Amino acid sequence: MRQSAHNDQGSNTGLAAKFRARQCAFMFTIEHDFDVTVVTLVDEAATHRQEDITINAFEDCITIEQLDPRTDSVQTVTLSLAQLADLTAALNLPEGVYRRKQSD
């Protein structure tokens, strides 16, 4: 799934719109390996800079990794592809409880 960093489609409500409104310059890298695509997000513009985030896109899941400087260990969150689809949909919706319809 490839999306433009400047994609302005969708509603102006929700987290994505708030992010775009505060967005300045940003930097990320993309690397394609045999079994994974790796995206690294660099937090250059933040006042209180956070550690870089690495997103690994595998065939069956997505992992999100970030170094925790307090413990000097990498924290990992794994999302199924269904959870990623839910997150993508949620970024442009107002508060509430939703059920995403299955696509055929």
MODELLER restraints for C-alpha pairs under 7 A, 6 or more apart:
rsr = mdl.restraints
at = mdl.atoms
rsr.add(forms.Gaussian(group=physical.xy_distance, feature=features.Distance(at['CA:10:A'], at['CA:92:A']), mean=6.78, stdev=0.5))
rsr.add(forms.Gaussian(group=physical.xy_distance, feature=features.Distance(at['CA:11:A'], at['CA:92:A']), mean=6.12, stdev=0.5))
rsr.add(forms.Gaussian(group=physical.xy_distance, feature=features.Distance(at['CA:13:A'], at['CA:92:A']), mean=6.11, stdev=0.5))
rsr.add(forms.Gaussian(group=physical.xy_distance, feature=features.Distance(at['CA:13:A'], at['CA:93:A']), mean=6.56, stdev=0.5))
rsr.add(forms.Gaussian(group=physical.xy_distance, feature=features.Distance(at['CA:13:A'], at['CA:94:A']), mean=6.50, stdev=0.5))
rsr.add(forms.Gaussian(group=physical.xy_distance, feature=features.Distance(at['CA:14:A'], at['CA:91:A']), mean=5.85, stdev=0.5))
rsr.add(forms.Gaussian(group=physical.xy_distance, feature=features.Distance(at['CA:14:A'], at['CA:92:A']), mean=4.72, stdev=0.5))
rsr.add(forms.Gaussian(group=physical.xy_distance, feature=features.Distance(at['CA:14:A'], at['CA:93:A']), mean=5.17, stdev=0.5))
rsr.add(forms.Gaussian(group=physical.xy_distance, feature=features.Distance(at['CA:14:A'], at['CA:94:A']), mean=5.30, stdev=0.5))
rsr.add(forms.Gaussian(group=physical.xy_distance, feature=features.Distance(at['CA:15:A'], at['CA:91:A']), mean=5.29, stdev=0.5))
rsr.add(forms.Gaussian(group=physical.xy_distance, feature=features.Distance(at['CA:15:A'], at['CA:92:A']), mean=6.42, stdev=0.5))
rsr.add(forms.Gaussian(group=physical.xy_distance, feature=features.Distance(at['CA:16:A'], at['CA:91:A']), mean=5.36, stdev=0.5))
rsr.add(forms.Gaussian(group=physical.xy_distance, feature=features.Distance(at['CA:16:A'], at['CA:92:A']), mean=5.94, stdev=0.5))
rsr.add(forms.Gaussian(group=physical.xy_distance, feature=features.Distance(at['CA:25:A'], at['CA:45:A']), mean=6.75, stdev=0.5))
rsr.add(forms.Gaussian(group=physical.xy_distance, feature=features.Distance(at['CA:26:A'], at['CA:44:A']), mean=6.51, stdev=0.5))
rsr.add(forms.Gaussian(group=physical.xy_distance, feature=features.Distance(at['CA:26:A'], at['CA:45:A']), mean=6.84, stdev=0.5))
rsr.add(forms.Gaussian(group=physical.xy_distance, feature=features.Distance(at['CA:27:A'], at['CA:41:A']), mean=6.43, stdev=0.5))
rsr.add(forms.Gaussian(group=physical.xy_distance, feature=features.Distance(at['CA:27:A'], at['CA:42:A']), mean=5.49, stdev=0.5))
rsr.add(forms.Gaussian(group=physical.xy_distance, feature=features.Distance(at['CA:28:A'], at['CA:39:A']), mean=6.85, stdev=0.5))
rsr.add(forms.Gaussian(group=physical.xy_distance, feature=features.Distance(at['CA:28:A'], at['CA:40:A']), mean=5.39, stdev=0.5))
rsr.add(forms.Gaussian(group=physical.xy_distance, feature=features.Distance(at['CA:28:A'], at['CA:41:A']), mean=4.53, stdev=0.5))
rsr.add(forms.Gaussian(group=physical.xy_distance, feature=features.Distance(at['CA:28:A'], at['CA:42:A']), mean=5.71, stdev=0.5))
rsr.add(forms.Gaussian(group=physical.xy_distance, feature=features.Distance(at['CA:29:A'], at['CA:39:A']), mean=5.54, stdev=0.5))
rsr.add(forms.Gaussian(group=physical.xy_distance, feature=features.Distance(at['CA:29:A'], at['CA:40:A']), mean=5.16, stdev=0.5))
rsr.add(forms.Gaussian(group=physical.xy_distance, feature=features.Distance(at['CA:29:A'], at['CA:41:A']), mean=6.82, stdev=0.5))
rsr.add(forms.Gaussian(group=physical.xy_distance, feature=features.Distance(at['CA:30:A'], at['CA:38:A']), mean=5.71, stdev=0.5))
rsr.add(forms.Gaussian(group=physical.xy_distance, feature=features.Distance(at['CA:30:A'], at['CA:39:A']), mean=4.57, stdev=0.5))
rsr.add(forms.Gaussian(group=physical.xy_distance, feature=features.Distance(at['CA:30:A'], at['CA:40:A']), mean=6.67, stdev=0.5))
rsr.add(forms.Gaussian(group=physical.xy_distance, feature=features.Distance(at['CA:31:A'], at['CA:37:A']), mean=5.78, stdev=0.5))
rsr.add(forms.Gaussian(group=physical.xy_distance, feature=features.Distance(at['CA:31:A'], at['CA:38:A']), mean=5.11, stdev=0.5))
rsr.add(forms.Gaussian(group=physical.xy_distance, feature=features.Distance(at['CA:31:A'], at['CA:39:A']), mean=6.51, stdev=0.5))
rsr.add(forms.Gaussian(group=physical.xy_distance, feature=features.Distance(at['CA:32:A'], at['CA:38:A']), mean=6.38, stdev=0.5))
rsr.add(forms.Gaussian(group=physical.xy_distance, feature=features.Distance(at['CA:35:A'], at['CA:58:A']), mean=6.38, stdev=0.5))
rsr.add(forms.Gaussian(group=physical.xy_distance, feature=features.Distance(at['CA:36:A'], at['CA:56:A']), mean=6.28, stdev=0.5))
rsr.add(forms.Gaussian(group=physical.xy_distance, feature=features.Distance(at['CA:36:A'], at['CA:57:A']), mean=5.44, stdev=0.5))
rsr.add(forms.Gaussian(group=physical.xy_distance, feature=features.Distance(at['CA:36:A'], at['CA:58:A']), mean=4.80, stdev=0.5))
rsr.add(forms.Gaussian(group=physical.xy_distance, feature=features.Distance(at['CA:37:A'], at['CA:56:A']), mean=5.80, stdev=0.5))
rsr.add(forms.Gaussian(group=physical.xy_distance, feature=features.Distance(at['CA:37:A'], at['CA:57:A']), mean=5.05, stdev=0.5))
rsr.add(forms.Gaussian(group=physical.xy_distance, feature=features.Distance(at['CA:37:A'], at['CA:58:A']), mean=6.80, stdev=0.5))
rsr.add(forms.Gaussian(group=physical.xy_distance, feature=features.Distance(at['CA:38:A'], at['CA:54:A']), mean=6.82, stdev=0.5))
rsr.add(forms.Gaussian(group=physical.xy_distance, feature=features.Distance(at['CA:38:A'], at['CA:55:A']), mean=5.65, stdev=0.5))
rsr.add(forms.Gaussian(group=physical.xy_distance, feature=features.Distance(at['CA:38:A'], at['CA:56:A']), mean=4.62, stdev=0.5))
rsr.add(forms.Gaussian(group=physical.xy_distance, feature=features.Distance(at['CA:38:A'], at['CA:57:A']), mean=6.30, stdev=0.5))
rsr.add(forms.Gaussian(group=physical.xy_distance, feature=features.Distance(at['CA:39:A'], at['CA:54:A']), mean=5.77, stdev=0.5))
rsr.add(forms.Gaussian(group=physical.xy_distance, feature=features.Distance(at['CA:39:A'], at['CA:55:A']), mean=5.04, stdev=0.5))
rsr.add(forms.Gaussian(group=physical.xy_distance, feature=features.Distance(at['CA:39:A'], at['CA:56:A']), mean=6.52, stdev=0.5))
rsr.add(forms.Gaussian(group=physical.xy_distance, feature=features.Distance(at['CA:40:A'], at['CA:52:A']), mean=6.73, stdev=0.5))
rsr.add(forms.Gaussian(group=physical.xy_distance, feature=features.Distance(at['CA:40:A'], at['CA:53:A']), mean=5.61, stdev=0.5))
rsr.add(forms.Gaussian(group=physical.xy_distance, feature=features.Distance(at['CA:40:A'], at['CA:54:A']), mean=4.39, stdev=0.5))
rsr.add(forms.Gaussian(group=physical.xy_distance, feature=features.Distance(at['CA:40:A'], at['CA:55:A']), mean=6.19, stdev=0.5))
rsr.add(forms.Gaussian(group=physical.xy_distance, feature=features.Distance(at['CA:41:A'], at['CA:52:A']), mean=5.63, stdev=0.5))
rsr.add(forms.Gaussian(group=physical.xy_distance, feature=features.Distance(at['CA:41:A'], at['CA:53:A']), mean=5.13, stdev=0.5))
rsr.add(forms.Gaussian(group=physical.xy_distance, feature=features.Distance(at['CA:41:A'], at['CA:54:A']), mean=6.41, stdev=0.5))
rsr.add(forms.Gaussian(group=physical.xy_distance, feature=features.Distance(at['CA:42:A'], at['CA:52:A']), mean=4.89, stdev=0.5))
rsr.add(forms.Gaussian(group=physical.xy_distance, feature=features.Distance(at['CA:42:A'], at['CA:53:A']), mean=6.86, stdev=0.5))
rsr.add(forms.Gaussian(group=physical.xy_distance, feature=features.Distance(at['CA:43:A'], at['CA:49:A']), mean=5.95, stdev=0.5))
rsr.add(forms.Gaussian(group=physical.xy_distance, feature=features.Distance(at['CA:43:A'], at['CA:50:A']), mean=6.02, stdev=0.5))
rsr.add(forms.Gaussian(group=physical.xy_distance, feature=features.Distance(at['CA:43:A'], at['CA:51:A']), mean=6.99, stdev=0.5))
rsr.add(forms.Gaussian(group=physical.xy_distance, feature=features.Distance(at['CA:43:A'], at['CA:52:A']), mean=6.20, stdev=0.5))
rsr.add(forms.Gaussian(group=physical.xy_distance, feature=features.Distance(at['CA:51:A'], at['CA:66:A']), mean=6.43, stdev=0.5))
rsr.add(forms.Gaussian(group=physical.xy_distance, feature=features.Distance(at['CA:51:A'], at['CA:67:A']), mean=6.20, stdev=0.5))
rsr.add(forms.Gaussian(group=physical.xy_distance, feature=features.Distance(at['CA:52:A'], at['CA:66:A']), mean=6.29, stdev=0.5))
rsr.add(forms.Gaussian(group=physical.xy_distance, feature=features.Distance(at['CA:53:A'], at['CA:64:A']), mean=6.84, stdev=0.5))
rsr.add(forms.Gaussian(group=physical.xy_distance, feature=features.Distance(at['CA:53:A'], at['CA:65:A']), mean=5.69, stdev=0.5))
rsr.add(forms.Gaussian(group=physical.xy_distance, feature=features.Distance(at['CA:53:A'], at['CA:66:A']), mean=4.91, stdev=0.5))
rsr.add(forms.Gaussian(group=physical.xy_distance, feature=features.Distance(at['CA:54:A'], at['CA:64:A']), mean=5.74, stdev=0.5))
rsr.add(forms.Gaussian(group=physical.xy_distance, feature=features.Distance(at['CA:54:A'], at['CA:65:A']), mean=5.08, stdev=0.5))
rsr.add(forms.Gaussian(group=physical.xy_distance, feature=features.Distance(at['CA:54:A'], at['CA:66:A']), mean=6.50, stdev=0.5))
rsr.add(forms.Gaussian(group=physical.xy_distance, feature=features.Distance(at['CA:55:A'], at['CA:62:A']), mean=6.88, stdev=0.5))
rsr.add(forms.Gaussian(group=physical.xy_distance, feature=features.Distance(at['CA:55:A'], at['CA:63:A']), mean=5.67, stdev=0.5))
rsr.add(forms.Gaussian(group=physical.xy_distance, feature=features.Distance(at['CA:55:A'], at['CA:64:A']), mean=4.56, stdev=0.5))
rsr.add(forms.Gaussian(group=physical.xy_distance, feature=features.Distance(at['CA:55:A'], at['CA:65:A']), mean=6.41, stdev=0.5))
rsr.add(forms.Gaussian(group=physical.xy_distance, feature=features.Distance(at['CA:56:A'], at['CA:62:A']), mean=5.59, stdev=0.5))
rsr.add(forms.Gaussian(group=physical.xy_distance, feature=features.Distance(at['CA:56:A'], at['CA:63:A']), mean=5.10, stdev=0.5))
rsr.add(forms.Gaussian(group=physical.xy_distance, feature=features.Distance(at['CA:56:A'], at['CA:64:A']), mean=6.48, stdev=0.5))
rsr.add(forms.Gaussian(group=physical.xy_distance, feature=features.Distance(at['CA:57:A'], at['CA:63:A']), mean=6.72, stdev=0.5))
rsr.add(forms.Gaussian(group=physical.xy_distance, feature=features.Distance(at['CA:60:A'], at['CA:80:A']), mean=6.77, stdev=0.5))
rsr.add(forms.Gaussian(group=physical.xy_distance, feature=features.Distance(at['CA:60:A'], at['CA:81:A']), mean=6.48, stdev=0.5))
rsr.add(forms.Gaussian(group=physical.xy_distance, feature=features.Distance(at['CA:61:A'], at['CA:78:A']), mean=6.85, stdev=0.5))
rsr.add(forms.Gaussian(group=physical.xy_distance, feature=features.Distance(at['CA:61:A'], at['CA:79:A']), mean=5.73, stdev=0.5))
rsr.add(forms.Gaussian(group=physical.xy_distance, feature=features.Distance(at['CA:61:A'], at['CA:80:A']), mean=4.64, stdev=0.5))
rsr.add(forms.Gaussian(group=physical.xy_distance, feature=features.Distance(at['CA:61:A'], at['CA:81:A']), mean=5.47, stdev=0.5))
rsr.add(forms.Gaussian(group=physical.xy_distance, feature=features.Distance(at['CA:62:A'], at['CA:78:A']), mean=5.74, stdev=0.5))
rsr.add(forms.Gaussian(group=physical.xy_distance, feature=features.Distance(at['CA:62:A'], at['CA:79:A']), mean=5.12, stdev=0.5))
rsr.add(forms.Gaussian(group=physical.xy_distance, feature=features.Distance(at['CA:62:A'], at['CA:80:A']), mean=6.38, stdev=0.5))
rsr.add(forms.Gaussian(group=physical.xy_distance, feature=features.Distance(at['CA:62:A'], at['CA:81:A']), mean=6.99, stdev=0.5))
rsr.add(forms.Gaussian(group=physical.xy_distance, feature=features.Distance(at['CA:63:A'], at['CA:76:A']), mean=6.56, stdev=0.5))
rsr.add(forms.Gaussian(group=physical.xy_distance, feature=features.Distance(at['CA:63:A'], at['CA:77:A']), mean=5.58, stdev=0.5))
rsr.add(forms.Gaussian(group=physical.xy_distance, feature=features.Distance(at['CA:63:A'], at['CA:78:A']), mean=4.39, stdev=0.5))
rsr.add(forms.Gaussian(group=physical.xy_distance, feature=features.Distance(at['CA:63:A'], at['CA:79:A']), mean=6.19, stdev=0.5))
rsr.add(forms.Gaussian(group=physical.xy_distance, feature=features.Distance(at['CA:64:A'], at['CA:76:A']), mean=5.60, stdev=0.5))
rsr.add(forms.Gaussian(group=physical.xy_distance, feature=features.Distance(at['CA:64:A'], at['CA:77:A']), mean=5.17, stdev=0.5))
rsr.add(forms.Gaussian(group=physical.xy_distance, feature=features.Distance(at['CA:64:A'], at['CA:78:A']), mean=6.43, stdev=0.5))
rsr.add(forms.Gaussian(group=physical.xy_distance, feature=features.Distance(at['CA:65:A'], at['CA:74:A']), mean=6.34, stdev=0.5))
rsr.add(forms.Gaussian(group=physical.xy_distance, feature=features.Distance(at['CA:65:A'], at['CA:75:A']), mean=5.57, stdev=0.5))
rsr.add(forms.Gaussian(group=physical.xy_distance, feature=features.Distance(at['CA:65:A'], at['CA:76:A']), mean=4.53, stdev=0.5))
rsr.add(forms.Gaussian(group=physical.xy_distance, feature=features.Distance(at['CA:65:A'], at['CA:77:A']), mean=6.58, stdev=0.5))
rsr.add(forms.Gaussian(group=physical.xy_distance, feature=features.Distance(at['CA:66:A'], at['CA:74:A']), mean=5.46, stdev=0.5))
rsr.add(forms.Gaussian(group=physical.xy_distance, feature=features.Distance(at['CA:66:A'], at['CA:75:A']), mean=5.44, stdev=0.5))
rsr.add(forms.Gaussian(group=physical.xy_distance, feature=features.Distance(at['CA:66:A'], at['CA:76:A']), mean=6.81, stdev=0.5))
rsr.add(forms.Gaussian(group=physical.xy_distance, feature=features.Distance(at['CA:67:A'], at['CA:73:A']), mean=5.68, stdev=0.5))
rsr.add(forms.Gaussian(group=physical.xy_distance, feature=features.Distance(at['CA:67:A'], at['CA:74:A']), mean=4.23, stdev=0.5))
rsr.add(forms.Gaussian(group=physical.xy_distance, feature=features.Distance(at['CA:67:A'], at['CA:75:A']), mean=6.11, stdev=0.5))
rsr.add(forms.Gaussian(group=physical.xy_distance, feature=features.Distance(at['CA:68:A'], at['CA:74:A']), mean=5.91, stdev=0.5))
rsr.add(forms.Gaussian(group=physical.xy_distance, feature=features.Distance(at['CA:68:A'], at['CA:75:A']), mean=6.54, stdev=0.5))
rsr.add(forms.Gaussian(group=physical.xy_distance, feature=features.Distance(at['CA:86:A'], at['CA:100:A']), mean=6.98, stdev=0.5))
